[in-house]
Amino acid sequence: MLRGLSDMSAISITEIRKKLLSNDIDVDTRTVRRDIEELSNGRGLVETDDYPAKYFISPDYELEHKLKLNEDTLEVLLMALNNLKHTSHSYFYEHATSAENAILNNLKEKTNQKLIKQKKNYYYDYSMSGKPNTTDHTDFNKILKAMRTKKVITCQNHSPYKNAAYNEQLRQFAPLVFILTSGTPYLLVKDLKDDKLKKIRITRLKYINITDIDCDIPNQEEFNLESGLGGFGGTKDESERITIMCDEVLGTYFEEKIIHKSQEVIKHSETSYEIHLECTVSSELSRLLASFGGHLTSVTPKEIQSSVEEIWNSGLKKVS
């Protein structure tokens, strides 16, 4: 909180407590004062001559991070960085590589060489979810910067499901939450036009600019991300009870892969499975089920069943 301040913008203990409260950290003034005294020991803390005294961190002070990680933790950390840079947006490649090099260069030579050799044992596949096919780092960086500085962005949202007039509208979004779904980046935003929360695919945002407008961040209780499935739903959408009846092929898919935290798999026999989900009804689920063809016996609610049948019928008409 105090980093980046100066003697002109320094803040008092009372002001520090107010900022903590705004971040849901409820401590009394005495606790803040004790922590300030502790920070004054080798942390670059500067106290002004004002009354009451105000505080900031000297711009000349550099905090040294000392991390204690065992070899297993280091290996998992490097795997996570490599998975991010190989399967997600290309923006992460350079930053993940820099982080990896910083870790390796600060290890003892023996551990360094061992971890580098172990890298050859791992391969990172895109999977059917795919990797975002874009190299536009400028717009991606603007979005992340807007989130850090809590500023509204203007942009166009180009959707293949909308017409040209819709896609060319200049939008005002307050970026709230960055969401990574199987390598694909989404953004939970507040649309300033209708004051609604929306989840959008970042790679479809064009002509992004950061404004001087501060974001009005809603309470976290308004974010209902748990109901979402993939990149769809999960803002204020209500979860629905979804029941999927299928054979062993589709049943085994759900036994081997969890697509939502609510997933429940019931095996009635070798050829009969029942799957339950509590999530938002979405076209993503319909497309997944439709891809299994006759291995799907039935699904409720009817809305999903109709959507699956529409996909099948549309494909048959085009083939014929």
Sequence and secondary structure as in RCSB ss.txt:
>XXXX:A:sequence
MLRGLSDMSAISITEIRKKLLSNDIDVDTRTVRRDIEELSNGRGLVETDDYPAKYFISPDYELEHKLKLNEDTLE
VLLMALNNLKHTSHSYFYEHATSAENAILNNLKEKTNQKLIKQKKNYYYDYSMSGKPNTTDHTDFNKILKAMRTK
KVITCQNHSPYKNAAYNEQLRQFAPLVFILTSGTPYLLVKDLKDDKLKKIRITRLKYINITDIDCDIPNQEEFNL
ESGLGGFGGTKDESERITIMCDEVLGTYFEEKIIHKSQEVIKHSETSYEIHLECTVSSELSRLLASFGGHLTSVT
PKEIQSSVEEIWNSGLKKVS
>XXXX:A:secstr
  TT  TTT EEHHHHHHHHHHTT    HHHHHHHHHHHTTTS EEE SSSS EEEE TT          HHHHH
HHHHHHHHHHHHS THHHHHHHHHHHHHHHTS HHHHHHHHHHGGG      TT       HHHHHHHHHHHHHT
EEEEEEE  TTS HHHHTS EEEEEEEEEEETTEEEEEEEETTTTEEEEEEGGGEEEEEEEEEE     GGG  G
GG BTTB  SS   EEEEEEE HHHHHHHHH  SSTT EEEEEETTEEEEEEEE   HHHHHHHHTTGGGEEEEE
SHHHHHHHHHHHHHHHHHH 
